[in-house]
Amino acid sequence: MLKPVEIHIQAEPLTHLKSELDPNGWRDFQAHADRARALMAGRTFWNISSTSKGGGVAEMLPRMVAYARGAGVDARWLVLTGTPAFFHITKRLLHALHGSSGDGSSLGAVERATYDEVIQDNVEEFLALVKPRDVVLLHDPQTGGLGPALAAAGASVVWRCHVGCDTPNAEVARAWEFLRPDLSAARFIIFSRAAYVPPQYADRALIIQPSIDIFAVKNQPMAPEVARAILATTGLLRGGPDMPAPVFTRADGVTGRVSRCADIIRLGTGPAPDTPLIVQVSRWDPLKDAAGVLSGFALLLRHSPHLRAELVLAGPAVTSVADDPDAATTLEDVLALWRRQSHFVRQRIHLACLPMADHEENAAIVNALQRHAAVVTQKSLQEGFGLTITEAMWKARPVVASAVGGLQDQVVHMKNGLLIRNPEDRTEFAGAVRALLEAPELAALLGRRAHEHVRAHFTATRHLTDFARLVERLEEQG
């Protein structure tokens, strides 16, 4: 029997967010929180996802649940468990929703039966917890099958699709057909952008964009010398004399210390602390196109051999994310591509698997890496939203991103970053990176504008307000 796991989250007071808002904004925010607390009295707001580590959902949920609890709402987080076969199918579904064929495997009756078996094993445990009139927010295809049983038990079920495709194709249609039996129970379906909404669900669709918590460990202020110390401790930079302690502030206010090393593939030593770094942080997923970033950087070096820059491709340890079975294969493909490069290119490219045993330590390492970067990229082939680019923009980093999916909602070309029109064009990518490296004043200006854009559109206060309105919409429906 598969048993879901509850992730226990402590409340975070909403007053923590007060500095984000002007007086009128704070009053409006409090009013929405008061209304949600009254409507949710005696009820629980359940979030159900497929993993507590790795990826955007696992990044957002701890902070969103913490603030909801701080508002007086009994918000909780459950993670379903599955078999390798189940997660292979759901990864195939995620690729299909992006418009990609993934590994080309089937999504037929056999896969549906395997999916349903795992869902049924989990649902019996969920039914012991979820009560009538509770709100259940299901995240992504892994959890969709829980909807009918939880709705039949009297819960208000909402399904959130964090991915999508701007130009639907046969793969997208195949994914929606697979999910169709599950989504009939959802009172609303949440998408990150309007282009992702299929016509058959337009009458139940809501648009809620993701966000970052600017006070989270991954986004908290960090002095440059501390960032360098953290990266030296993990092995991502060469260390130097008289470096400060590699410390950060944990969510509970206690000082934490980075002590684990990254698992790094490179030739020779790490970059010097003053070497400009091109950085991409993402899952080891083919749609994130780490291989394309590597190829584009190699092209940049061939055209500009005297350019002083090195590339860091960083992702989670491949065994740490339960619902991502493709990670090891993707990393092996990137490593094989790295090995095919010349010695000159390989000695300037670093492949890093970041430690995941302590999620706050991992967040501090990512924070340090993004803050130290000269340029942060997200050259995805498809992207539901792209929280790593939001994080980098908050840190006032100049960014280069593909003009796909939700990345287009964040990066405005030549206003707060650079967009690549064709994500598969290595020449366009290399040119964009070179432009930022060779024009530091432009890079700094784009970074400052990026920071303000995130403050205006992609922080927790806006996201929490959207969910307060969702509770109000559910109440209006009765």
C-alpha positions in Angstrom: 0.0 0.0 0.0 1.3 3.4 -1.0 0.9 6.1 1.6 1.1 9.8 1.1 3.3 11.9 3.3 2.4 15.2 5.0 4.9 17.9 5.0 4.5 19.9 8.2 4.9 23.7 7.7 5.0 26.2 10.5 3.1 29.4 10.2 4.8 32.6 9.0 3.1 35.9 10.1 1.7 38.0 7.3 3.4 41.0 8.9 6.6 39.6 7.4 5.2 40.8 4.0 4.2 44.3 5.1 7.4 45.9 3.8 6.5 44.8 0.3 3.4 47.0 0.1 2.4 50.7 0.5 -0.2 51.5 3.2 -3.2 51.1 0.8 -1.8 47.9 -0.6 -1.3 46.5 2.9 -4.9 47.3 3.9 -6.2 45.6 0.8 -4.1 42.6 1.4 -5.2 42.3 5.0 -8.9 42.6 3.9 -8.5 39.7 1.5 -6.7 37.7 4.3 -9.5 38.4 6.7 -12.2 37.3 4.2 -10.3 34.1 3.4 -9.9 33.3 7.1 -13.6 33.8 7.7 -14.6 31.6 4.7 -12.2 28.9 5.7 -13.2 28.7 9.4 -13.5 25.0 10.4 -12.2 23.9 7.0 -8.8 22.9 5.7 -7.1 24.1 2.5 -5.1 21.0 1.2 -2.3 21.2 -1.3 -1.4 17.9 -2.9 1.7 17.5 -5.0 4.0 14.7 -6.2 7.3 15.7 -4.5 8.6 17.9 -1.7 12.0 18.4 -3.4 13.0 19.9 -6.8 11.0 22.0 -9.2 8.8 25.0 -9.0 5.8 23.5 -7.1 8.1 22.3 -4.3 9.7 25.8 -4.2 6.4 27.7 -3.9 4.3 25.5 -1.6 6.3 25.7 1.7 6.1 29.5 1.7 2.6 29.8 0.4 1.4 27.3 3.0 3.3 29.0 5.8 1.8 32.4 5.0 -1.7 31.0 4.7 -1.3 29.4 8.1 0.0 32.8 9.3 -3.3 34.3 8.1 -5.2 31.8 10.3 -6.2 29.4 7.5 -5.6 25.7 8.2 -3.5 25.1 5.1 -1.7 21.8 4.8 0.5 20.0 2.3 0.4 16.3 1.3 2.7 14.5 -1.1 1.5 11.4 -2.8 3.8 8.4 -3.4 4.1 6.4 -6.5 6.0 3.7 -8.3 8.7 4.2 -10.9 6.2 3.2 -13.6 3.8 5.8 -12.4 6.3 8.6 -12.4 7.5 7.5 -15.9 3.9 7.9 -17.1 3.4 11.3 -15.4 6.7 12.6 -16.8 5.5 11.5 -20.2 2.3 13.5 -19.5 4.2 16.6 -18.5 6.2 16.4 -21.7 3.0 16.0 -23.7 1.4 19.0 -22.1 4.5 21.0 -23.2 3.9 19.7 -26.8 6.8 17.3 -26.7 6.8 13.6 -27.4 9.3 13.0 -24.6 10.6 9.4 -24.9 7.8 8.6 -27.3 6.2 6.0 -25.0 2.4 5.3 -25.1 -0.3 7.0 -23.1 -2.9 4.2 -23.7 -5.1 1.9 -21.7 -2.1 0.0 -20.1 -0.6 3.3 -18.8 -4.0 4.5 -17.7 -4.5 1.3 -15.6 -1.0 1.8 -14.0 -1.8 5.4 -13.2 -5.2 4.5 -11.7 -3.7 1.8 -9.5 -1.3 4.2 -7.8 -4.0 6.8 -7.5 -6.3 4.3 -5.8 -3.6 3.3 -3.4 -3.1 6.9 -2.4 -6.7 8.0 -2.3 -7.8 5.8 0.5 -5.3 7.6 2.8 -6.4 11.0 1.5 -10.1 10.2 2.2 -9.2 9.6 5.9 -8.0 13.2 6.1 -10.0 15.3 3.7 -13.5 16.3 5.0 -16.6 17.7 3.4 -16.3 21.4 2.5 -12.5 21.3 2.6 -10.7 22.9 -0.4 -8.2 20.6 -2.2 -5.7 22.1 -4.7 -4.2 19.4 -6.8 -0.9 20.2 -8.5 -0.1 18.9 -12.0 -0.9 15.6 -13.7 0.5 13.3 -11.0 -2.4 14.3 -8.7 -5.2 14.8 -11.1 -6.7 11.3 -10.6 -7.4 12.1 -7.0 -10.1 14.6 -8.0 -13.2 12.5 -8.5 -13.0 10.6 -5.2 -12.2 13.7 -3.2 -15.0 15.6 -4.8 -17.4 12.7 -4.2 -16.4 13.0 -0.5 -17.7 16.6 -0.4 -14.4 18.5 -1.0 -14.1 21.5 -3.3 -11.5 20.3 -5.8 -9.3 22.6 -7.9 -6.7 21.4 -10.2 -3.6 23.5 -11.1 -1.7 22.9 -14.3 1.8 24.5 -13.9 2.8 23.7 -17.5 1.5 24.3 -21.0 2.2 24.9 -24.6 1.6 28.1 -26.6 0.9 26.3 -29.8 -1.1 23.1 -29.0 -0.4 20.0 -31.1 -1.2 16.3 -31.2 0.9 15.6 -28.1 -1.0 18.3 -26.1 -4.3 16.8 -27.2 -3.1 13.3 -26.2 -2.3 14.6 -22.7 -5.7 16.3 -22.2 -7.5 13.1 -23.4 -5.6 11.1 -20.8 -6.6 13.5 -18.1 -10.2 14.0 -19.2 -11.8 11.5 -16.8 -10.1 13.2 -13.8 -10.8 16.8 -14.5 -14.6 16.5 -14.6 -14.5 16.8 -10.8 -12.5 20.1 -10.7 -14.6 23.2 -10.0 -11.8 25.3 -11.4 -8.7 24.6 -13.4 -5.8 27.0 -12.8 -3.3 27.9 -15.6 -0.2 30.1 -15.6 -1.1 31.8 -18.8 -4.2 32.1 -21.0 -2.5 30.5 -24.0 -2.4 27.2 -22.1 -6.2 27.0 -21.6 -7.8 24.3 -23.9 -11.2 25.3 -25.3 -13.0 22.5 -23.4 -12.0 24.0 -20.0 -12.4 27.7 -20.8 -15.5 28.0 -18.7 -13.7 26.7 -15.6 -10.3 28.3 -16.2 -8.5 30.8 -13.9 -5.2 32.4 -14.6 -2.9 32.6 -11.6 0.8 33.1 -12.2 3.5 31.7 -9.9 5.6 33.8 -7.6 8.7 33.8 -5.4 8.9 34.7 -1.8 11.5 37.4 -1.6 12.2 36.5 2.1 12.8 32.8 1.4 16.4 31.5 1.9 16.8 31.3 -1.8 16.0 35.0 -2.3 17.2 36.6 0.9 20.0 39.3 0.7 23.5 37.9 0.6 26.7 39.9 0.7 29.0 39.2 -2.3 31.8 37.9 -0.1 29.5 35.4 1.6 28.2 34.2 -1.7 31.8 33.6 -2.8 32.5 31.7 0.5 29.5 29.5 0.0 30.5 28.7 -3.6 34.1 28.0 -2.5 32.8 25.6 0.2 30.7 23.7 -2.3 33.6 23.6 -4.8 32.0 25.8 -7.4 34.7 28.5 -7.0 38.3 28.5 -5.9 38.7 29.6 -2.3 40.8 32.4 -1.1 42.4 33.6 2.1 40.4 35.4 4.8 37.0 34.3 3.4 34.0 34.8 5.8 32.0 31.9 7.1 29.6 30.3 4.5 26.5 31.1 6.4 22.9 32.0 5.7 19.7 32.7 7.7 17.3 29.8 7.9 13.5 30.3 7.7 13.2 30.1 11.5 15.8 32.8 12.0 18.6 30.4 13.1 22.0 30.8 11.4 22.8 28.0 9.0 26.1 27.0 7.5 26.8 25.5 4.1 29.0 22.4 4.6 28.2 20.0 1.8 30.1 19.9 -1.5 28.5 19.8 -4.9 29.2 16.8 -7.2 31.1 18.6 -10.0 32.4 17.4 -13.4 35.1 19.6 -14.7 38.7 19.7 -15.9 41.1 21.1 -13.4 40.2 23.6 -10.7 37.1 25.7 -10.2 36.8 29.3 -11.6 38.6 32.1 -9.9 36.4 34.3 -7.8 36.6 37.2 -10.4 35.8 35.0 -13.4 32.5 36.0 -15.0 30.1 33.1 -14.8 27.3 32.2 -17.2 24.9 30.2 -15.0 21.8 28.1 -15.7 20.1 26.4 -12.7 17.4 23.9 -13.6 16.3 20.3 -13.3 18.1 17.8 -15.5 15.2 17.8 -17.9 15.6 17.7 -21.7 13.1 20.6 -22.1 15.4 22.8 -20.0 18.0 22.3 -22.7 21.2 22.2 -20.7 22.8 20.5 -23.8 21.8 23.5 -25.9 23.3 25.9 -23.4 26.6 23.9 -23.5 26.6 23.9 -27.3 25.8 27.6 -27.4 28.6 28.5 -25.0 31.0 26.3 -26.9 30.1 28.3 -30.1 30.7 31.6 -28.2 34.2 30.4 -27.2 35.0 29.4 -30.7 34.0 32.8 -32.0 35.5 34.7 -29.1 38.4 32.6 -27.7 39.7 35.4 -25.6 36.4 36.1 -23.9 36.9 35.7 -20.2 33.9 33.7 -19.0 33.0 30.2 -17.8 29.8 28.2 -17.8 28.1 26.5 -14.8 25.2 24.2 -15.5 23.7 23.3 -12.1 20.9 21.0 -11.1 19.7 18.9 -8.2 21.4 15.6 -7.4 19.8 13.2 -9.9 18.5 10.7 -7.3 16.9 13.4 -5.1 13.7 14.1 -7.0 11.2 11.2 -6.9 8.9 12.3 -9.7 11.7 13.0 -12.3 12.9 9.7 -13.7 14.6 11.3 -16.7 17.1 13.2 -14.7 20.0 10.7 -14.7 19.6 10.0 -18.5 19.5 13.8 -19.3 22.6 14.4 -17.2 24.4 11.5 -19.0 23.5 13.1 -22.3 24.9 16.4 -21.3 28.0 14.8 -19.9 28.5 12.9 -23.2 28.2 16.2 -25.1 30.8 17.8 -22.8 33.2 15.0 -23.4 33.0 15.6 -27.1 34.2 19.2 -26.8 37.8 20.3 -27.1 40.0 20.5 -24.1 39.9 24.3 -24.4 36.1 24.3 -24.1 35.8 21.6 -21.5 38.1 23.4 -19.0 35.6 26.3 -19.0 32.4 24.3 -18.5 31.4 23.0 -15.1 28.5 20.5 -14.6 27.3 20.5 -11.0 24.8 18.4 -9.1 23.9 20.4 -6.0 23.3 18.7 -2.6 19.7 18.2 -1.7 19.8 16.6 1.8 19.1 20.0 3.4 16.7 21.9 1.3 17.6 25.3 2.9 21.3 24.6 2.4 20.5 23.9 -1.2 18.5 27.1 -1.5 21.5 29.1 0.0 23.8 27.5 -2.6 21.5 28.5 -5.5 21.1 32.0 -4.0 24.9 32.4 -3.9 25.3 31.0 -7.4 22.7 33.3 -9.0 23.9 36.3 -7.1 27.5 35.7 -8.2 26.6 35.1 -11.8 27.5 37.6 -14.5 24.6 36.3 -16.6 21.8 33.9 -15.8 20.2 31.9 -18.6 17.1 29.8 -19.0 17.3 28.5 -22.6 14.3 26.2 -22.3 12.7 24.6 -25.3 9.3 24.8 -23.5 8.6 26.4 -20.1 5.5 26.6 -18.1 6.7 29.6 -16.2 10.3 29.5 -15.1 10.8 30.4 -11.5 14.6 30.3 -11.8 14.5 33.3 -14.1 12.2 35.1 -11.6 14.7 34.4 -8.8 17.6 35.7 -10.9 15.7 38.8 -11.9 14.9 39.6 -8.3 18.6 39.5 -7.6 19.1 42.1 -10.4 21.0 39.7 -12.6 21.0 40.3 -16.4 19.1 37.3 -17.9 18.9 35.6 -21.3 15.8 33.5 -21.8 13.9 31.7 -24.6 10.8 33.4 -25.9 8.6 30.5 -24.9 5.8 30.0 -22.3 5.8 31.9 -19.1 9.4 33.3 -19.7 7.8 35.7 -22.1 5.5 37.0 -19.3 8.6 37.9 -17.3 11.3 39.0 -19.6 10.7 42.0 -21.9 13.4 42.1 -24.5 15.9 44.9 -24.0 13.8 46.3 -21.2 14.7 43.9 -18.3 16.6 41.1 -20.1 17.2 39.5 -23.4 14.9 37.0 -25.2 15.9 34.5 -27.8 13.3 34.2 -30.4 14.4 30.7 -31.5 15.5 28.7 -28.4 17.3 26.2 -30.7 19.4 28.9 -32.4 22.8 28.5 -30.8 24.1 31.6 -32.7 21.4 33.8 -31.3 22.0 32.5 -27.8 25.8 33.1 -28.0 25.2 36.6 -29.3 22.9 37.5 -26.5 25.3 36.2 -23.8 28.2 38.0 -25.5 26.2 41.3 -25.7 25.7 41.3 -21.9 29.3 40.3 -21.1 30.7 43.1 -23.4 28.2 45.8 -22.2 28.3 45.8 -18.4 26.4 49.1 -18.2 23.5 47.6 -20.2 23.7 44.4 -18.2 23.4 46.4 -14.9 20.5 48.5 -16.2 18.6 45.4 -17.4 19.2 43.8 -14.0 17.9 46.8 -12.0 14.7 46.9 -14.2 14.3 43.1 -13.8 14.3 43.5 -10.0 11.6 46.1 -10.1 9.5 44.0 -12.5 9.5 41.0 -10.1 8.6 43.3 -7.2 5.6 44.6 -9.1 4.3 41.3 -10.5 5.7 38.1 -9.0 5.8 38.2 -5.2 3.9 36.3 -2.6 1.5 39.1 -1.7 0.0 39.1 -5.2 -0.1 35.2 -5.3 -1.8 35.0 -1.9 -4.3 37.6 -2.9 -5.1 35.5 -6.0 -5.8 32.5 -3.7 -8.0 34.5 -1.4 -10.1 35.4 -4.4 -10.2 31.7 -5.4 -11.7 30.9 -2.0 -14.2 33.7 -2.5 -15.1 32.2 -6.0 -15.6 28.8 -4.5 -17.9 30.2 -1.9 -19.9 32.1 -4.5 -20.5 28.8 -6.3 -21.9 27.3 -3.1 
